[in-house]
Amino acid sequence: MDFQFALWQMVYLCISPRIVYRNIHYHKQTKNQWARDDPAFMVILSGLLGCSAIVWGLVYGHGMIGILRMSLYMVFVDFVVIGVIVATVCWAIANRFLARASVYSTDQSVEWQYAFDIHCNAFMPVIVLLYIIQLVFMKILLKDAWICTLLGNTLYMTAIVYYCYITFLGYNALPFLRHPEMFLYPITIFAIVYVIALILGINISSKVLFLYFG
Protein backbone atom coordinates (compact mmCIF):
# COMPACT_ATOMS: atom_id res chain seq x y z
CA MET A 1 0.00 0.00 0.00
CA ASP A 2 1.32 3.40 -1.03
CA PHE A 3 0.57 5.50 2.05
CA GLN A 4 2.79 8.35 0.89
CA PHE A 5 0.78 8.83 -2.31
CA ALA A 6 -2.49 8.51 -0.37
CA LEU A 7 -1.38 11.24 2.05
CA TRP A 8 -0.38 13.44 -0.91
CA GLN A 9 -3.87 12.99 -2.36
CA MET A 10 -5.49 13.86 0.98
CA VAL A 11 -3.53 17.09 1.30
CA TYR A 12 -4.33 18.22 -2.23
CA LEU A 13 -8.00 17.27 -1.93
CA CYS A 14 -8.17 19.93 0.77
CA ILE A 15 -6.07 22.66 -0.86
CA SER A 16 -6.34 22.03 -4.62
CA PRO A 17 -8.59 19.05 -5.46
CA ARG A 18 -8.38 19.56 -9.22
CA ILE A 19 -4.74 18.44 -9.16
CA VAL A 20 -5.73 15.00 -7.82
CA TYR A 21 -7.74 14.23 -10.95
CA ARG A 22 -5.07 15.29 -13.44
CA ASN A 23 -3.39 11.87 -13.52
CA ILE A 24 -6.61 9.86 -13.77
CA HIS A 25 -6.22 9.20 -17.51
CA TYR A 26 -2.71 7.83 -16.93
CA HIS A 27 -4.13 5.56 -14.22
CA LYS A 28 -6.80 4.32 -16.65
CA GLN A 29 -4.19 3.52 -19.30
CA THR A 30 -1.85 1.69 -16.93
CA LYS A 31 -4.40 -0.08 -14.69
CA ASN A 32 -7.28 -0.41 -17.19
CA GLN A 33 -9.73 0.98 -14.65
CA TRP A 34 -10.77 4.40 -13.40
CA ALA A 35 -10.95 3.41 -9.73
CA ARG A 36 -7.89 3.28 -7.50
CA ASP A 37 -6.57 -0.21 -6.80
CA ASP A 38 -4.72 0.66 -3.58
CA PRO A 39 -6.70 0.56 -0.30
CA ALA A 40 -4.21 2.87 1.48
CA PHE A 41 -6.50 5.90 1.07
CA MET A 42 -9.45 4.15 2.71
CA VAL A 43 -7.25 2.77 5.49
CA ILE A 44 -5.94 6.23 6.41
CA LEU A 45 -9.41 7.77 6.11
CA SER A 46 -10.89 5.15 8.43
CA GLY A 47 -8.00 5.68 10.84
CA LEU A 48 -8.64 9.44 10.92
CA LEU A 49 -12.32 8.84 11.68
CA GLY A 50 -11.46 6.34 14.39
CA CYS A 51 -8.99 8.72 16.04
CA SER A 52 -11.43 11.62 15.87
CA ALA A 53 -14.12 9.42 17.45
CA ILE A 54 -11.78 8.69 20.36
CA VAL A 55 -11.14 12.40 20.95
CA TRP A 56 -14.84 13.28 20.61
CA GLY A 57 -15.68 10.51 23.08
CA LEU A 58 -13.13 11.76 25.59
CA VAL A 59 -14.38 15.35 25.26
CA TYR A 60 -17.95 14.24 25.97
CA GLY A 61 -16.88 11.92 28.78
CA HIS A 62 -17.87 8.64 27.15
CA GLY A 63 -16.48 5.38 28.51
CA MET A 64 -14.62 2.74 26.51
CA ILE A 65 -17.84 1.17 25.22
CA GLY A 66 -19.21 4.55 24.19
CA ILE A 67 -15.99 5.46 22.38
CA LEU A 68 -15.91 2.10 20.60
CA ARG A 69 -19.55 2.50 19.58
CA MET A 70 -18.85 5.99 18.29
CA SER A 71 -15.79 4.82 16.34
CA LEU A 72 -17.81 2.10 14.64
CA TYR A 73 -20.64 4.53 13.90
CA MET A 74 -18.38 7.17 12.35
CA VAL A 75 -16.51 4.67 10.20
CA PHE A 76 -19.29 2.31 9.15
CA VAL A 77 -22.33 4.63 9.12
CA ASP A 78 -21.03 8.14 8.43
CA PHE A 79 -18.39 6.99 5.96
CA VAL A 80 -19.24 3.54 4.56
CA VAL A 81 -23.05 3.20 4.66
CA ILE A 82 -23.83 6.78 3.66
CA GLY A 83 -21.00 6.59 1.13
CA VAL A 84 -22.44 3.45 -0.46
CA ILE A 85 -25.86 5.12 -0.75
CA VAL A 86 -24.51 8.37 -2.21
CA ALA A 87 -22.10 6.57 -4.55
CA THR A 88 -24.85 4.26 -5.81
CA VAL A 89 -27.22 7.16 -6.49
CA CYS A 90 -24.52 9.17 -8.30
CA TRP A 91 -23.36 6.08 -10.21
CA ALA A 92 -26.92 5.38 -11.38
CA ILE A 93 -27.50 9.02 -12.38
CA ALA A 94 -24.21 9.17 -14.28
CA ASN A 95 -24.80 5.96 -16.23
CA ARG A 96 -28.50 6.60 -16.84
CA PHE A 97 -28.54 10.29 -17.70
CA LEU A 98 -25.01 11.59 -18.26
CA ALA A 99 -23.20 8.88 -20.24
CA ARG A 100 -22.96 9.32 -23.99
CA ALA A 101 -24.42 7.02 -26.64
CA SER A 102 -22.37 3.87 -25.94
CA VAL A 103 -23.59 3.56 -22.38
CA TYR A 104 -23.51 -0.25 -22.46
CA SER A 105 -19.85 -0.37 -23.40
CA THR A 106 -17.45 -1.21 -20.58
CA ASP A 107 -15.24 1.76 -21.45
CA GLN A 108 -18.21 4.12 -21.61
CA SER A 109 -19.84 3.49 -18.25
CA VAL A 110 -18.95 4.60 -14.75
CA GLU A 111 -17.53 1.88 -12.52
CA TRP A 112 -19.32 1.64 -9.18
CA GLN A 113 -15.96 1.40 -7.43
CA TYR A 114 -14.92 4.68 -9.06
CA ALA A 115 -18.15 6.30 -7.81
CA PHE A 116 -17.26 5.16 -4.29
CA ASP A 117 -13.71 6.50 -4.79
CA ILE A 118 -15.22 9.89 -5.58
CA HIS A 119 -17.14 9.74 -2.30
CA CYS A 120 -13.93 8.87 -0.44
CA ASN A 121 -12.15 11.83 -2.04
CA ALA A 122 -15.03 14.20 -1.32
CA PHE A 123 -15.27 13.01 2.28
CA MET A 124 -11.68 14.00 3.10
CA PRO A 125 -12.37 17.77 3.47
CA VAL A 126 -15.54 16.89 5.39
CA ILE A 127 -13.40 15.05 7.95
CA VAL A 128 -11.06 18.02 8.29
CA LEU A 129 -13.88 20.55 8.65
CA LEU A 130 -16.50 18.68 10.67
CA TYR A 131 -14.55 16.05 12.59
CA ILE A 132 -11.38 18.02 13.37
CA ILE A 133 -11.86 21.80 13.03
CA GLN A 134 -15.34 21.65 14.57
CA LEU A 135 -13.86 19.73 17.50
CA VAL A 136 -11.10 22.29 18.04
CA PHE A 137 -13.51 25.26 18.00
CA MET A 138 -16.49 23.47 19.54
CA LYS A 139 -16.77 25.73 22.60
CA ILE A 140 -16.94 28.82 20.38
CA LEU A 141 -19.37 27.30 17.86
CA LEU A 142 -21.83 26.22 20.57
CA LYS A 143 -22.10 29.63 22.24
CA ASP A 144 -25.50 31.31 22.18
CA ALA A 145 -24.49 34.19 19.90
CA TRP A 146 -25.41 34.93 16.29
CA ILE A 147 -21.76 35.23 15.22
CA CYS A 148 -21.15 31.71 16.57
CA THR A 149 -24.18 30.47 14.64
CA LEU A 150 -22.74 32.12 11.53
CA LEU A 151 -19.37 30.42 12.04
CA GLY A 152 -20.89 26.99 12.73
CA ASN A 153 -23.33 27.10 9.83
CA THR A 154 -20.62 28.37 7.48
CA LEU A 155 -18.41 25.45 8.51
CA TYR A 156 -21.13 22.99 7.50
CA MET A 157 -21.88 24.89 4.30
CA THR A 158 -18.20 24.85 3.36
CA ALA A 159 -18.06 21.09 3.93
CA ILE A 160 -21.09 20.57 1.68
CA VAL A 161 -19.66 22.81 -1.06
CA TYR A 162 -16.35 20.93 -0.91
CA TYR A 163 -18.14 17.57 -1.10
CA CYS A 164 -20.24 18.59 -4.10
CA TYR A 165 -17.32 20.26 -5.88
CA ILE A 166 -15.00 17.24 -5.53
CA THR A 167 -17.86 14.98 -6.62
CA PHE A 168 -18.25 17.17 -9.70
CA LEU A 169 -14.51 17.01 -10.41
CA GLY A 170 -14.57 13.22 -10.17
CA TYR A 171 -17.29 12.82 -12.77
CA ASN A 172 -16.00 15.70 -14.88
CA ALA A 173 -12.72 13.80 -15.28
CA LEU A 174 -14.51 11.06 -17.23
CA PRO A 175 -14.44 12.01 -20.95
CA PHE A 176 -17.62 10.11 -21.82
CA LEU A 177 -19.92 11.99 -19.43
CA ARG A 178 -21.83 15.10 -20.41
CA HIS A 179 -23.13 17.82 -18.07
CA PRO A 180 -21.42 16.55 -14.90
CA GLU A 181 -22.12 19.99 -13.46
CA MET A 182 -25.47 18.61 -12.31
CA PHE A 183 -23.58 17.28 -9.29
CA LEU A 184 -23.15 20.91 -8.24
CA TYR A 185 -26.91 21.55 -8.17
CA PRO A 186 -27.41 20.40 -4.53
CA ILE A 187 -25.29 23.37 -3.44
CA THR A 188 -28.21 25.65 -4.34
CA ILE A 189 -30.59 23.75 -2.05
CA PHE A 190 -28.14 23.77 0.85
CA ALA A 191 -27.41 27.47 0.28
CA ILE A 192 -31.11 28.22 0.74
CA VAL A 193 -31.17 26.13 3.93
CA TYR A 194 -28.03 27.96 5.10
CA VAL A 195 -29.62 31.39 4.63
CA ILE A 196 -32.89 30.35 6.28
CA ALA A 197 -31.02 28.86 9.25
CA LEU A 198 -29.11 32.11 9.73
CA ILE A 199 -32.27 34.21 9.53
CA LEU A 200 -34.00 32.00 12.10
CA GLY A 201 -30.90 31.79 14.29
CA ILE A 202 -30.65 28.00 14.01
CA ASN A 203 -27.17 26.77 14.96
CA ILE A 204 -26.65 23.72 12.75
CA SER A 205 -23.46 22.76 14.55
CA SER A 206 -25.30 22.72 17.88
CA LYS A 207 -28.19 20.67 16.45
CA VAL A 208 -25.91 18.06 14.86
CA LEU A 209 -23.75 17.64 17.96
CA PHE A 210 -26.88 17.28 20.11
CA LEU A 211 -28.11 14.47 17.84
CA TYR A 212 -24.72 12.75 18.11
CA PHE A 213 -23.97 13.17 21.78
CA GLY A 214 -27.26 14.21 23.39
Residue frames relative to the residue before (quaternion, step in Angstrom):
aa qw qx qy qz dx dy dz
M 1.0000 0.0000 0.0000 0.0000 0.00 0.00 0.00
D 0.3122 -0.7639 0.5438 0.1526 3.54 -0.87 1.03
F 0.1379 -0.8335 0.5326 0.0509 3.57 0.16 1.30
Q 0.6043 0.5715 -0.3611 0.4217 3.58 1.08 -0.67
F 0.6736 0.4781 -0.2903 0.4831 3.58 0.94 -0.91
A 0.6284 0.5356 -0.3323 0.4559 3.59 1.03 -0.78
L 0.6554 0.4985 -0.3092 0.4757 3.59 0.98 -0.81
W 0.6078 0.5440 -0.3427 0.4661 3.58 1.08 -0.75
Q 0.6501 0.5121 -0.3101 0.4679 3.57 0.94 -0.90
M 0.6560 0.5286 -0.3155 0.4367 3.59 0.90 -0.89
V 0.6486 0.5132 -0.3177 0.4637 3.57 0.95 -0.86
Y 0.7347 0.4338 -0.2477 0.4590 3.57 0.81 -0.99
L 0.5581 0.5721 -0.3995 0.4491 3.60 1.18 -0.32
C 0.6909 0.4630 -0.2702 0.4851 3.57 1.18 -0.55
I 0.7869 0.3325 -0.1738 0.4900 3.60 1.00 -0.75
S 0.7985 -0.0509 0.0489 0.5978 3.61 1.10 -0.62
P 0.1270 -0.8679 0.4746 0.0729 3.60 0.52 1.19
R 0.5651 0.6167 -0.3938 0.3811 3.60 1.10 -0.55
I 0.6038 0.5818 -0.3520 0.4160 3.59 1.09 -0.71
V 0.6150 0.5837 -0.3464 0.4013 3.59 1.03 -0.79
Y 0.7395 0.4270 -0.2296 0.4669 3.58 1.03 -0.77
R 0.4610 0.7066 -0.4417 0.3052 3.60 1.24 0.01
N 0.7468 0.3946 -0.2214 0.4874 3.59 1.06 -0.69
I 0.3677 0.7682 -0.4689 0.2343 3.58 1.25 0.21
H 0.6378 0.5258 -0.3364 0.4512 3.60 1.04 -0.70
Y 0.6159 0.5242 -0.3393 0.4803 3.58 1.08 -0.70
H 0.6368 0.5245 -0.3227 0.4640 3.59 1.00 -0.82
K 0.6403 0.5242 -0.3205 0.4609 3.59 1.01 -0.81
Q 0.6798 0.4976 -0.2906 0.4538 3.58 0.94 -0.87
T 0.7357 0.4254 -0.2359 0.4713 3.59 0.96 -0.83
K 0.7765 0.3299 -0.1661 0.5105 3.61 1.02 -0.77
N 0.3279 -0.7722 0.4728 0.2695 3.59 1.32 -0.27
Q 0.7066 0.3177 -0.2971 0.5582 3.56 1.02 0.84
W 0.5060 -0.6534 0.4743 0.3036 3.54 -1.18 0.59
A 0.6707 0.5221 -0.2983 0.4344 3.57 1.01 -0.80
R 0.5302 -0.6088 0.4772 0.3471 3.57 -1.18 0.54
D 0.2925 -0.7741 0.5417 0.1476 3.56 -1.07 0.76
D 0.6172 0.5130 -0.3381 0.4914 3.57 1.29 0.26
P 0.3327 -0.7867 0.4864 0.1840 3.62 -0.59 1.10
A 0.3694 0.7679 -0.4711 0.2279 3.62 1.26 -0.04
F 0.6320 0.5493 -0.3345 0.4323 3.59 0.97 -0.85
M 0.6886 0.4754 -0.2786 0.4714 3.58 0.87 -0.95
V 0.6214 0.5491 -0.3396 0.4438 3.57 1.05 -0.77
I 0.6817 0.4720 -0.2890 0.4785 3.59 0.88 -0.95
L 0.6380 0.5398 -0.3236 0.4438 3.57 0.98 -0.88
S 0.6638 0.4924 -0.2950 0.4795 3.57 0.95 -0.90
G 0.6331 0.5380 -0.3206 0.4549 3.56 1.07 -0.77
L 0.6352 0.5265 -0.3193 0.4662 3.57 1.02 -0.83
L 0.6602 0.5014 -0.3034 0.4697 3.56 0.97 -0.88
G 0.6511 0.5225 -0.3122 0.4535 3.55 0.98 -0.86
C 0.6645 0.4981 -0.2964 0.4716 3.58 0.96 -0.88
S 0.6557 0.5016 -0.3187 0.4656 3.57 0.97 -0.83
A 0.6168 0.5452 -0.3428 0.4525 3.58 1.07 -0.72
I 0.6267 0.5354 -0.3352 0.4563 3.59 1.02 -0.78
V 0.6791 0.4835 -0.2915 0.4693 3.58 0.90 -0.95
W 0.6341 0.5210 -0.3297 0.4667 3.60 0.96 -0.87
G 0.6602 0.5205 -0.3032 0.4487 3.57 0.95 -0.90
L 0.6550 0.5033 -0.3069 0.4727 3.57 1.00 -0.81
V 0.6344 0.5380 -0.3245 0.4504 3.59 1.00 -0.85
Y 0.7550 0.3668 -0.1985 0.5060 3.57 0.97 -0.87
G 0.5305 -0.6910 0.3788 0.3124 3.57 1.26 0.29
H 0.3327 0.7420 -0.5181 0.2652 3.59 1.05 0.64
G 0.4704 -0.6560 0.5099 0.2974 3.56 -1.17 0.55
M 0.7665 -0.3595 0.2595 0.4646 3.55 -1.32 -0.10
I 0.6598 0.5047 -0.3108 0.4618 3.58 0.94 -0.90
G 0.6565 0.5174 -0.3062 0.4556 3.57 0.97 -0.87
I 0.6563 0.5017 -0.3058 0.4733 3.57 0.99 -0.85
L 0.6432 0.5148 -0.3208 0.4674 3.58 0.98 -0.83
R 0.6487 0.5167 -0.3107 0.4644 3.56 0.97 -0.90
M 0.6643 0.5040 -0.2995 0.4636 3.56 0.98 -0.86
S 0.6245 0.5396 -0.3326 0.4563 3.59 1.02 -0.80
L 0.6705 0.4900 -0.2927 0.4740 3.56 0.91 -0.93
Y 0.6491 0.5233 -0.3193 0.4504 3.58 0.99 -0.83
M 0.6850 0.4903 -0.2975 0.4492 3.59 0.84 -0.94
V 0.6985 0.4613 -0.2773 0.4717 3.58 0.96 -0.85
F 0.8047 0.3472 -0.1694 0.4508 3.57 0.65 -1.11
V 0.7188 0.3864 -0.2624 0.5148 3.62 1.09 -0.51
D 0.7108 0.4548 -0.2680 0.4648 3.58 0.62 -1.15
F 0.7860 0.3516 -0.1623 0.4820 3.55 0.80 -1.05
V 0.7884 0.3615 -0.1989 0.4563 3.59 0.53 -1.16
V 0.7295 0.4407 -0.2718 0.4470 3.62 0.56 -1.11
I 0.6855 0.4508 -0.2862 0.4950 3.58 0.82 -0.97
G 0.6260 0.5467 -0.3304 0.4472 3.57 1.07 -0.72
V 0.6396 0.5165 -0.3209 0.4703 3.58 0.98 -0.84
I 0.6573 0.5092 -0.3096 0.4613 3.59 0.95 -0.87
V 0.6904 0.4725 -0.2812 0.4701 3.58 0.81 -1.02
A 0.6604 0.5118 -0.3099 0.4537 3.59 0.90 -0.91
T 0.6588 0.5117 -0.3110 0.4555 3.58 0.97 -0.84
V 0.6459 0.5080 -0.3168 0.4737 3.59 0.98 -0.83
C 0.6835 0.4768 -0.2870 0.4723 3.60 0.86 -0.94
W 0.6238 0.5417 -0.3236 0.4612 3.58 1.03 -0.82
A 0.6726 0.4902 -0.2904 0.4722 3.58 0.92 -0.91
I 0.6499 0.5106 -0.3157 0.4661 3.60 0.95 -0.86
A 0.6650 0.5159 -0.3056 0.4452 3.57 0.91 -0.94
N 0.7213 0.4372 -0.2575 0.4714 3.60 0.83 -0.93
R 0.7020 0.4753 -0.2742 0.4540 3.58 1.03 -0.73
F 0.8368 0.2415 -0.0815 0.4846 3.58 0.84 -0.95
L 0.7692 0.4039 -0.2027 0.4519 3.60 1.05 -0.63
A 0.5836 0.5921 -0.3797 0.4057 3.60 1.16 -0.47
R 0.5049 -0.6571 0.4703 0.3034 3.55 -1.11 0.69
A 0.8478 -0.2766 0.1176 0.4369 3.54 -1.37 0.01
S 0.7631 0.3744 -0.2155 0.4808 3.61 0.78 -0.99
V 0.0329 0.8588 -0.5084 0.0533 3.54 0.80 1.08
Y 0.6930 0.4786 -0.2826 0.4592 3.61 1.10 -0.55
S 0.5161 0.6121 -0.4261 0.4213 3.56 1.27 0.07
T 0.5750 -0.6161 0.4147 0.3432 3.57 -1.03 0.81
D 0.7058 0.4648 -0.2589 0.4677 3.56 1.01 -0.87
Q 0.7346 0.4088 -0.2204 0.4947 3.57 1.22 -0.33
S 0.6470 0.4504 -0.3517 0.5048 3.57 1.08 0.64
V 0.5171 -0.6497 0.4677 0.3029 3.54 -1.15 0.66
E 0.3875 -0.7004 0.5499 0.2385 3.56 -0.88 0.95
W 0.5152 -0.6387 0.4586 0.3411 3.59 -0.96 0.78
Q 0.6266 0.5458 -0.3416 0.4391 3.58 1.00 -0.79
Y 0.6337 0.5148 -0.3338 0.4712 3.59 1.06 -0.71
A 0.6188 0.5370 -0.3396 0.4620 3.59 1.04 -0.75
F 0.6639 0.4769 -0.3070 0.4874 3.59 1.02 -0.75
D 0.5867 0.5625 -0.3582 0.4595 3.59 1.13 -0.63
I 0.6282 0.5321 -0.3292 0.4625 3.56 1.01 -0.83
H 0.6324 0.5188 -0.3264 0.4737 3.58 0.99 -0.82
C 0.6428 0.5237 -0.3261 0.4541 3.59 0.92 -0.88
N 0.6560 0.5083 -0.3059 0.4666 3.57 0.94 -0.91
A 0.6990 0.4811 -0.2690 0.4556 3.56 0.87 -1.00
F 0.6458 0.5440 -0.3175 0.4315 3.58 1.14 -0.57
M 0.5246 0.6648 -0.4069 0.3424 3.59 1.18 -0.45
P 0.6949 0.4356 -0.2983 0.4882 3.67 0.76 -0.87
V 0.5793 0.5757 -0.3712 0.4417 3.59 1.14 -0.59
I 0.6351 0.5233 -0.3238 0.4669 3.58 0.99 -0.83
V 0.6654 0.5096 -0.3043 0.4528 3.56 0.88 -0.97
L 0.7339 0.4490 -0.2395 0.4500 3.58 0.84 -1.00
L 0.8186 0.3114 -0.1347 0.4635 3.57 0.73 -1.08
Y 0.7332 0.3992 -0.2430 0.4940 3.59 1.12 -0.52
I 0.7545 0.3405 -0.1948 0.5262 3.59 1.18 -0.50
I 0.7301 0.4144 -0.2516 0.4817 3.61 0.58 -1.13
Q 0.6396 0.5206 -0.3312 0.4585 3.60 0.96 -0.82
L 0.6305 0.5332 -0.3266 0.4600 3.58 1.07 -0.75
V 0.6638 0.5226 -0.3025 0.4412 3.57 0.91 -0.95
F 0.7952 0.2885 -0.1319 0.5168 3.58 0.93 -0.94
M 0.2359 0.8316 -0.4810 0.1463 3.56 1.27 0.35
K 0.6716 0.5159 -0.3152 0.4283 3.61 0.83 -0.93
I 0.6507 0.4924 -0.3113 0.4870 3.58 1.10 -0.67
L 0.6866 0.5151 -0.2860 0.4260 3.57 0.87 -1.01
L 0.7169 0.4613 -0.2522 0.4578 3.59 1.08 -0.66
K 0.4601 0.6850 -0.4529 0.3376 3.60 1.25 0.00
D 0.4760 -0.6806 0.4893 0.2662 3.55 -1.14 0.72
A 0.4634 0.6244 -0.4854 0.3998 3.55 0.44 1.30
W 0.5759 -0.6297 0.3877 0.3486 3.58 -0.97 0.83
I 0.6282 0.5417 -0.3449 0.4393 3.60 1.01 -0.74
C 0.6361 0.5123 -0.3186 0.4811 3.59 1.12 -0.67
T 0.6118 0.5278 -0.3318 0.4869 3.57 1.13 -0.71
L 0.6314 0.5335 -0.3194 0.4633 3.57 1.01 -0.83
L 0.6775 0.4922 -0.2925 0.4617 3.58 0.88 -0.94
G 0.6803 0.4976 -0.2899 0.4534 3.58 0.89 -0.94
N 0.6811 0.4809 -0.2874 0.4715 3.57 0.89 -0.92
T 0.6369 0.5240 -0.3233 0.4640 3.58 1.05 -0.76
L 0.6001 0.5572 -0.3513 0.4539 3.58 1.09 -0.68
Y 0.6847 0.4675 -0.2799 0.4840 3.58 0.92 -0.91
M 0.6416 0.5214 -0.3252 0.4591 3.57 1.00 -0.79
T 0.6350 0.5256 -0.3211 0.4663 3.57 1.01 -0.79
A 0.6390 0.5246 -0.3201 0.4626 3.58 0.99 -0.82
I 0.6615 0.5021 -0.3006 0.4691 3.59 0.98 -0.85
V 0.6432 0.5138 -0.3210 0.4683 3.58 0.96 -0.86
Y 0.6358 0.5235 -0.3194 0.4687 3.58 0.95 -0.87
Y 0.6665 0.5125 -0.3082 0.4451 3.58 0.86 -0.98
C 0.6897 0.4730 -0.2811 0.4708 3.59 0.85 -0.94
Y 0.6578 0.5222 -0.3141 0.4427 3.59 0.95 -0.85
I 0.6808 0.4625 -0.2939 0.4860 3.60 0.90 -0.87
T 0.5919 0.5416 -0.3601 0.4762 3.59 1.11 -0.61
F 0.6386 0.5185 -0.3100 0.4768 3.57 0.98 -0.86
L 0.6588 0.5117 -0.3153 0.4525 3.60 0.88 -0.91
G 0.6392 0.5496 -0.3223 0.4307 3.56 1.00 -0.82
Y 0.7238 0.4012 -0.2413 0.5069 3.58 0.90 -0.88
N 0.6051 0.5602 -0.3503 0.4441 3.58 1.12 -0.58
A 0.6112 0.5709 -0.3434 0.4272 3.59 1.18 -0.53
L 0.6217 0.5298 -0.3426 0.4642 3.59 1.22 -0.38
P 0.3962 -0.7747 0.4419 0.2180 3.61 -0.49 1.17
F 0.6932 0.4926 -0.2813 0.4446 3.60 1.15 -0.44
L 0.5977 0.5407 -0.3781 0.4554 3.61 1.24 0.17
R 0.1880 -0.7651 0.6056 0.1115 3.55 -1.09 0.74
H 0.8508 0.1332 -0.1344 0.4903 3.56 -1.17 0.74
P 0.1456 0.8079 -0.5584 0.1196 3.63 0.77 0.93
E 0.4861 0.6794 -0.4279 0.3449 3.57 1.26 -0.19
M 0.4930 0.6567 -0.4407 0.3625 3.60 1.21 -0.19
F 0.6008 0.5612 -0.3617 0.4395 3.59 1.21 -0.40
L 0.6023 0.5317 -0.3582 0.4756 3.57 1.32 -0.03
Y 0.4946 0.7101 -0.4050 0.2951 3.59 1.22 -0.42
P 0.6227 0.5575 -0.3726 0.4033 3.66 0.92 -0.71
I 0.5258 0.6361 -0.4183 0.3794 3.60 1.17 -0.45
T 0.6192 0.5604 -0.3398 0.4326 3.59 1.03 -0.80
I 0.6584 0.5106 -0.3045 0.4615 3.57 0.93 -0.92
F 0.6975 0.4649 -0.2754 0.4707 3.56 0.87 -0.96
A 0.5953 0.5575 -0.3644 0.4495 3.60 1.13 -0.57
I 0.6334 0.5188 -0.3215 0.4758 3.58 1.05 -0.78
V 0.6455 0.5088 -0.3099 0.4779 3.58 0.98 -0.90
Y 0.6243 0.5578 -0.3209 0.4429 3.57 1.03 -0.86
V 0.6827 0.4809 -0.2825 0.4721 3.58 0.87 -0.97
I 0.6553 0.5132 -0.3119 0.4582 3.58 0.92 -0.92
A 0.6480 0.5245 -0.3169 0.4522 3.58 0.96 -0.88
L 0.6545 0.5039 -0.3150 0.4674 3.58 1.01 -0.77
I 0.6456 0.5235 -0.3197 0.4550 3.57 0.97 -0.86
L 0.7354 0.4097 -0.2207 0.4926 3.57 0.99 -0.89
G 0.4523 -0.7116 0.4345 0.3166 3.58 1.27 -0.12
I 0.3766 0.7226 -0.4898 0.3100 3.58 1.13 0.65
N 0.2417 -0.7737 0.5739 0.1164 3.57 -0.65 1.14
I 0.3036 -0.7916 0.5044 0.1638 3.57 -0.18 1.30
S 0.6165 0.5529 -0.3435 0.4430 3.57 0.99 -0.80
S 0.6635 0.5049 -0.2955 0.4664 3.57 0.93 -0.92
K 0.6619 0.5149 -0.3039 0.4522 3.59 0.94 -0.91
V 0.6744 0.4968 -0.2987 0.4572 3.59 0.90 -0.93
L 0.6787 0.4857 -0.2966 0.4642 3.59 0.87 -0.90
F 0.6101 0.5347 -0.3529 0.4662 3.60 1.10 -0.62
L 0.6438 0.5150 -0.3191 0.4674 3.59 1.00 -0.80
Y 0.6778 0.4979 -0.2833 0.4609 3.57 1.03 -0.80
F 0.8515 0.2069 -0.0389 0.4803 3.52 0.68 -1.15
G 0.4563 -0.7186 0.4259 0.3067 3.58 1.29 -0.13
